[in-house]
Amino acid sequence: MAVITISHEMGAGGPEIGMSLAKRLGYRYVDQELIQDAVRRYGLAEEKLSHLDESKPTLFERFDAETRHYITILQTTLLEFAEGDNAVLIGRGGQWLLRGIPHVLRVRMVAPFEQRVRQWMKRTAEVTGEMPTQRAATDFVRRDDSERAGRMRYLYEVDIADPSLYEIVINTEKLSYDAAVEMIERVARHPNLATTDAGRQVVASRALASRVQVGLAMHSETRRYRFTVEAQGGVVTLEGTTALERAVDVARDVPGVKQVRTRQLEIPPIPPFVA
C-alpha cells in the first residue's frame, strides 16, 4: 500500500480528512501519537516537544543544542512511523522528510482564509462551548499560518506552500471532507504507489541515519558538535570537522548499523588581514 503525508492550513480540514482516510484504508493515523511516542521512548519534556512541534524555534533556541536534539527526535519518530508503512502522517515536515520515495503520497489541504477562520470558530465552540470573537479567530489562524511557514523555512529552507512538495493539493472551499477523502483514497490505491522493497530500503536508510543523529545528539562527548549523517543498507557515513573517532563509537552502538565510514571536513584557514 502507501504512506500518506498530509500538510494542512488551519481550518482546511486536515486532521478530519486524515482520520477518515486512515479508517477507510485501514491505515494507522499518526498525529499527537507521534509526540507521545517520542516522550515515552526518549524521556523528553512533553511541553517543550509540543512547542517545537508546532512553532518555529526562537532566536535563542536556534543556537541551543537541546533544541536541535528535540527536533531530531521528532524527525526520527516520524521516519520510524513511515518505516512501518500503511500510515497517514499529519504535518511535521513529512512532505520534505519523505520526498522522492515512490510509495509516499504527499497531500496539501488548503482553503480560503475567511472560510478557515469560520471553521476554526465553529470547531472551537464545539470543543469549549464558547464562541471566540472574529478578531481573536482571525489573529489565531493568521499566527498559525506564520508559525507553520516559518518552521518549514527554518528546518528545511522550503516554502510550505510550494506545490512541488506535493502530489496532490486540495482546496476544500467547495469540496466536502468526504469528497476529499475519496479523491485521496483513489490515488493512494493506484499501483504506482505500491510499496516496493527498494522504497522500503530508502525509508529504512533515512530512519537509520536519523537514529544515529539522535545518538550523537544525546551523547555527552558528541552532542556539542555537528555531523552530517548518511546511511545506505546499514552502512553509515559520518561527515564532520572534529570528534569523528568518538562519533564512530556512538554510531556503532545504534541498532541496525553494520559499518561506519567517515569523511573529515577541513576548515579553511582564516586569510591574513590586509589593511
C-alpha positions in Angstrom: 0.0 0.0 0.0 1.4 3.5 0.7 2.3 6.1 3.3 0.3 9.4 3.1 1.5 12.7 4.5 -1.0 15.5 5.0 0.1 19.1 5.3 -2.8 21.4 6.0 -3.7 25.0 6.7 -5.5 25.6 10.0 -9.3 25.2 9.4 -8.8 23.4 6.0 -9.9 20.0 7.4 -6.5 18.2 7.5 -7.0 16.2 10.7 -10.6 15.3 10.0 -9.8 14.2 6.5 -6.7 12.3 7.7 -8.6 10.4 10.3 -11.4 9.5 7.9 -8.9 8.4 5.3 -7.0 6.2 7.7 -10.2 4.5 8.7 -11.2 3.9 5.0 -7.8 2.5 4.1 -7.2 0.6 7.3 -4.1 2.7 8.0 -2.6 3.9 11.2 -3.4 7.6 11.9 -0.4 9.4 13.4 -0.7 12.9 14.8 -0.4 13.5 18.6 0.6 9.9 18.9 4.0 10.8 17.4 4.6 13.3 20.3 3.6 10.8 22.9 5.8 8.1 21.4 8.8 10.4 21.4 8.2 11.5 25.0 7.8 7.9 26.2 10.9 6.5 24.4 13.3 9.3 24.9 12.2 10.8 28.2 11.6 14.3 26.8 9.7 17.1 28.3 6.3 17.0 26.6 5.6 20.7 26.9 8.9 21.7 25.1 8.5 19.0 22.5 4.9 20.1 21.7 6.2 23.7 21.4 8.9 22.8 18.9 6.5 20.6 17.1 4.1 23.5 16.4 6.3 26.6 16.2 9.5 27.7 14.7 12.3 27.9 17.2 13.0 31.3 18.8 16.3 33.0 18.0 17.8 31.6 21.3 16.6 28.1 20.6 18.2 28.1 17.1 21.6 28.1 18.9 20.6 25.6 21.6 21.9 22.1 21.4 18.9 20.7 23.3 16.6 22.2 20.8 18.4 20.5 17.9 18.2 17.3 19.9 14.4 17.6 20.3 13.8 18.4 16.7 16.0 15.5 15.6 13.9 13.1 17.7 10.7 14.4 16.2 12.1 13.8 12.7 13.3 10.3 13.7 9.9 9.3 15.2 8.1 10.4 12.0 10.5 8.4 9.8 10.1 5.3 12.1 6.3 5.5 11.7 6.8 5.7 7.9 9.1 2.7 8.1 6.1 0.8 9.5 4.2 1.6 6.2 0.4 1.9 5.8 0.2 5.2 7.8 -1.4 8.6 7.5 1.1 11.1 8.9 -0.2 14.6 9.8 2.2 17.6 9.4 5.7 17.7 10.9 7.6 18.1 7.7 6.7 14.7 6.3 6.4 16.2 2.8 10.1 17.0 2.9 11.5 14.2 5.0 9.8 11.6 2.8 10.5 13.3 -0.6 11.5 11.1 -3.5 10.0 7.9 -2.1 7.7 6.2 -4.7 5.1 4.8 -2.2 4.7 8.1 -0.3 1.7 10.3 -1.3 2.1 13.9 -0.2 -1.1 15.9 0.2 -1.7 19.5 1.0 -5.1 20.8 2.2 -5.9 24.5 1.7 -9.0 26.7 1.8 -9.7 30.5 1.6 -8.6 32.4 4.7 -12.1 33.6 5.7 -13.6 30.1 5.4 -10.8 28.7 7.6 -11.5 31.4 10.3 -15.2 30.4 10.3 -14.3 26.7 10.5 -11.9 27.3 13.4 -14.5 29.4 15.3 -17.1 26.6 14.8 -14.7 23.9 15.9 -13.6 25.9 19.0 -17.2 26.5 20.0 -17.9 22.7 19.7 -14.9 21.8 21.9 -15.1 24.5 24.5 -18.7 25.6 24.5 -17.7 29.2 23.9 -17.6 31.1 20.6 -14.4 33.1 20.1 -14.6 36.5 18.6 -14.0 37.1 14.9 -10.9 39.2 15.7 -9.4 36.5 18.1 -10.0 33.8 15.5 -8.5 35.8 12.7 -5.4 36.6 14.7 -5.1 32.9 15.8 -5.4 31.5 12.2 -3.0 34.1 10.8 -0.4 33.4 13.5 -0.7 29.7 13.0 -0.1 30.1 9.2 3.0 32.2 10.0 4.4 29.7 12.5 3.9 26.7 10.2 5.6 28.5 7.3 8.4 29.8 9.5 9.1 26.3 10.9 9.4 24.8 7.4 11.7 27.6 6.3 13.9 27.3 9.3 14.2 23.5 9.3 14.3 22.7 5.6 14.7 26.0 3.8 11.5 25.4 1.7 8.2 27.1 1.3 5.4 25.0 2.8 3.0 26.2 0.1 5.3 25.2 -2.8 3.1 22.8 -4.9 6.2 20.8 -6.0 6.4 19.4 -2.5 3.1 17.6 -3.0 1.5 15.1 -5.4 -2.0 16.5 -4.6 -3.2 19.9 -3.4 -6.9 20.1 -2.5 -8.9 23.2 -1.9 -11.8 22.4 0.4 -13.7 25.6 -0.3 -16.3 23.7 -2.4 -15.4 20.0 -1.6 -16.8 18.2 1.3 -14.4 16.3 3.5 -15.8 13.0 2.3 -15.2 14.0 -1.3 -11.6 14.9 -0.4 -11.2 11.5 1.3 -12.5 9.7 -1.8 -10.1 11.6 -4.1 -7.0 10.8 -1.9 -8.1 7.2 -1.4 -8.4 6.6 -5.2 -4.9 7.9 -5.8 -3.4 6.0 -2.8 -4.8 2.7 -4.2 -3.1 3.2 -7.6 -0.5 0.6 -8.5 2.1 3.4 -8.9 2.1 3.9 -5.2 2.5 0.3 -4.2 5.3 -0.3 -1.7 8.4 -1.9 -3.1 11.5 -3.4 -1.5 13.5 -0.5 -2.9 11.2 2.1 -1.4 11.2 0.4 2.0 15.0 0.4 1.9 15.1 4.2 1.2 12.8 4.8 4.2 14.8 2.5 6.4 18.1 4.2 5.5 16.7 7.6 6.3 15.3 6.4 9.6 18.7 4.8 10.5 20.6 8.0 9.6 18.2 9.9 11.8 18.6 7.5 14.7 22.3 7.9 14.5 21.8 11.7 14.7 19.8 11.2 17.8 22.5 9.0 19.3 25.1 11.7 18.6 22.9 14.4 20.0 22.3 12.5 23.2 25.9 11.5 23.9 27.8 13.9 26.2 31.0 13.8 24.1 29.4 14.4 20.7 26.3 16.5 21.4 28.1 19.8 21.1 29.4 19.0 17.6 27.5 19.0 14.2 27.8 16.0 12.0 26.2 15.1 8.6 24.9 11.5 8.6 24.1 9.4 5.6 23.0 5.7 5.6 22.6 3.1 2.9 21.9 -0.6 3.5 23.2 -0.3 7.1 26.4 1.5 6.1 26.6 4.8 7.8 28.8 7.7 6.7 29.7 10.5 9.2 31.0 13.8 8.0 32.4 16.4 10.4 35.3 18.6 11.3 36.2 17.1 14.7 35.4 14.3 17.2 34.9 11.8 14.4 36.6 9.0 16.3 34.2 9.3 19.2 31.2 9.7 16.8 32.1 6.4 15.1 31.9 4.6 18.5 28.5 6.2 19.2 27.2 5.3 15.7 28.3 1.7 16.0 26.1 1.2 19.1 22.9 2.2 17.2 20.8 -0.9 16.2 20.9 -1.5 12.5 24.4 -0.1 11.8 26.6 -2.6 10.1 29.6 -0.4 9.2 30.7 3.2 9.8 32.7 5.3 7.5 33.9 8.9 7.9 34.7 12.0 5.8 36.8 14.6 7.5 35.9 18.1 6.6 38.8 20.6 6.7 38.2 24.1 8.0 39.9 26.5 5.6 42.4 28.8 7.3 41.4 32.4 8.0 43.1 34.6 5.5 45.5 37.2 6.9 44.1 40.7 7.4 45.1 43.1 4.7 45.0 46.8 5.7 
